[in-house]
């Protein structure tokens, strides 16, 4: 999990590029894929003349159309500048600890999260245990620290999601850092700003049978011993000010292409009726506004870029998209019938400035 930034899959739209204009071929490819076809069906005008769209098919199409305006597929979230949030140990039992962080007003709408780092102070091993450790090989003197996000569901039950897990040396002391960006992303999806962030920290033996059975108990964090204020758990929230580094919404329709400098969403219309392959096949819609993301993004200052060297330059991308419902003609057994199909990620809903390579948050499970 230490390499979480490198192993996250990049969010990929079915667009030519992140936020670039949708093409006729991409719409065709998506439609064929959704219908499980390898080529465009051959339909004559006689096949669709007089073809009536049943009420239930039209109702399904309208429902999908309405839903596509409300449901959005989320893309990347990323950023910089950080603030610290002091937390506390809510409960500790054996080698499991519950941390709580008050998050209200910590992430205002004007800022986006790029990384959240949990820092825990690992206390020095008691002198009485030092001789015991001297006889152990390096591999036998390690423990695994696992961080989980704890969610309290509406029915009162608890659910956990694995966030980070790595080995620490029992001989070490000082601050240990864990990447908990995904936990904060999950918390944001709940849309309950007054609900605190709960993190569960557990310490286990590295491997069964390796070293003493209780070696992991020597990994102790501040609340278990020293209660110095400086040793409280810390949550660093690295964010970006969207006023300076974000997109500006929709492009000015009166502005020419040469005058667009800052990232924005520009209208682009795809005329399905004018596409030869769609003739007699696509019944609805006759065309649609796809939009595209154009313009540039302000790049962070040099020291900030150095902080995350694996991230590429910030780009203007489609961060939220919507599906495109269609009614198409399907020919089976010599008869033609209408069918509703939904093409994902066809319409850009929102453009954002994103670092190339930034992580993609998982959707929150029920």
HELIX and SHEET records of a PDB file:
HELIX    1   1 UNK A    4  UNK A    7  1                                   4    
HELIX    2   2 UNK A   24  UNK A   35  1                                  12    
HELIX    3   3 UNK A   45  UNK A   48  1                                   4    
HELIX    4   4 UNK A   55  UNK A   70  1                                  16    
HELIX    5   5 UNK A  127  UNK A  134  1                                   8    
HELIX    6   6 UNK A  138  UNK A  141  5                                   4    
HELIX    7   7 UNK A  181  UNK A  190  1                                  10    
HELIX    8   8 UNK A  215  UNK A  218  5                                   4    
HELIX    9   9 UNK A  222  UNK A  224  5                                   3    
HELIX   10  10 UNK A  229  UNK A  231  5                                   3    
HELIX   11  11 UNK A  242  UNK A  245  1                                   4    
HELIX   12  12 UNK A  257  UNK A  259  5                                   3    
HELIX   13  13 UNK A  272  UNK A  274  5                                   3    
HELIX   14  14 UNK A  276  UNK A  278  5                                   3    
HELIX   15  15 UNK A  302  UNK A  307  1                                   6    
SHEET    1   A 3 UNK A  73  UNK A  74  0                                        
SHEET    2   A 3 UNK A 314  UNK A 332 -1                                        
SHEET    3   A 3 UNK A 282  UNK A 284 -1                                        
SHEET    1   B 3 UNK A  73  UNK A  74  0                                        
SHEET    2   B 3 UNK A 314  UNK A 332 -1                                        
SHEET    3   B 3 UNK A 335  UNK A 355 -1                                        
SHEET    1   C 4 UNK A  82  UNK A  86  0                                        
SHEET    2   C 4 UNK A 234  UNK A 241 -1                                        
SHEET    3   C 4 UNK A 111  UNK A 122 -1                                        
SHEET    4   C 4 UNK A 174  UNK A 179 -1                                        
SHEET    1   D 5 UNK A  88  UNK A  93  0                                        
SHEET    2   D 5 UNK A  96  UNK A 101 -1                                        
SHEET    3   D 5 UNK A 197  UNK A 205 -1                                        
SHEET    4   D 5 UNK A 142  UNK A 152 -1                                        
SHEET    5   D 5 UNK A 158  UNK A 169 -1                                        
SHEET    1   E 2 UNK A 264  UNK A 266  0                                        
SHEET    2   E 2 UNK A 292  UNK A 294 -1                                        
SHEET    1   F 2 UNK A 269  UNK A 271  0                                        
SHEET    2   F 2 UNK A 287  UNK A 289 -1                                        
END                                                                             
